[in-house]
Amino acid sequence: MFEENHIVIEEATEKDLEAIIDIEKSSFPGYPYSIEIFRTLLKDYGRYFLVSRSRGVVVGYICGRIFREKFGEIVSIAVIPDFRRKGIGRKLMLELESRFKKDGIKFTRLEVSVRNTIAIKFYGSLGYEIMKLTKNYYPDGSDALTLIKFLEEDNAHYLK
């Protein structure tokens, strides 16, 4: 049974990586990130690598990084199937965006498969807008949309 008041968001630790990999593999079976990639992201960008826990169990994660010292990039986000559509992904996104903003980042971006219409709608509900289409982005040859969100009003000049 899901109880929203039992969801805690905190920085990921090395001990969380096994659960994160399980969530990653179930969410992206065709091309999951490896534990080595997550370990590097945790080491280099731990402040932007968050997990959501329900009663102590990792039920979702988000990892981001600062790219080119200019913008935040959401590398990956996933929630286990039984906990999806309960606001956990939204809370993870908003917490990561808040951390980016506190650190002076003016906008954030991410890539999403054109086939993932649920995720595209989710990101749109958070204020992300389509910036460009990249053909053959994913290993299976599918295309990706790059989405962007300004974390403060009137920051389009930061793209230049």
Summary of the structure (lengths in Angstrom):
residues: 160
radius of gyration: 15.2
end to end distance: 47.6
largest distance: 47.6
contacts: 461
relative contact order: 0.14
helix: 39%
strand: 32%
